[in-house]
Amino acid sequence: MSLWNKIKGKLQKNPIEKLTIRDLEGERIRLKSKLDRVKKEIKSLDKQKKQLFKEGVGADKLTKKMLAQDIKSVEMEMRLKYKSFQTYQKQFNFVNNLLIVKKYEKELKNIGMWNKINNIQPELLELKLSDIILDGKEFDQTVEGLNKVFEMRIDDFDEEVDSTEKKLFDAWGQAESGDMEADEVVSNLNLDTDGEEEEDDEELFKRLEKENQ
């Protein structure tokens, strides 16, 4: 089991006191290394995409079509890498903020806030500590940031619905209302997560040409 999973497992039982500064510092270093690696990979892919585009300038149509497929592949890989980057960034923020909370454990106990932290819902603690920045702040600013966590409950957060799920629910609504037959709805259903039709090769090159001007 990875250290990240151990931290998550401990928090599900809410024993924040059992988390050690040493473990958290180790996990922070590990996540920072992952973030740096993914950033380098994204930059390398972006450089590769620009080079492929340059190779297509002045080339014949067949060469451009082949290069367009290569560029699409690189862009897809970049999007996947960026999703990983976002995940690691949230994990890093969470661990970094937990580390700051642990370092202020004594002070937080003195003002009665430590019990609040121990009693907060683990899911809410993770959610909020992933989105706030406590690093580089004085103790009173840290307390102010933590107070925002306690002011909210888990059901205060709007449920996140991704675009695919929204399209499906809209489609089901059309079928259930009788506006369209289910078969017709399915035939017209486009679950492209980007919400756009795939670019053809000429559109792709026009867009990249603008990006490289």
Secondary structure, 3 states (H helix, E strand, C coil): CCHHHHHHHHHHCCCHHHCCHHHHHHHHHHHHHHHHHHHHHHHHHHHHHHHHHHHHCCCCHHHHHHHHHHHHHHHHHHHHHHHHHHHHHHHHHHHHHHHHHHHCHHHHHHCCHHHHHHHCCHHHHHHHHCCCCCCCCCHHHHHHHHHHHHCCCHHHCCCCCCHHHHHHHHHHHHHHHCCCCHHHHHHHCCCCCCCCCCCCHHHHHHHHHHHCC
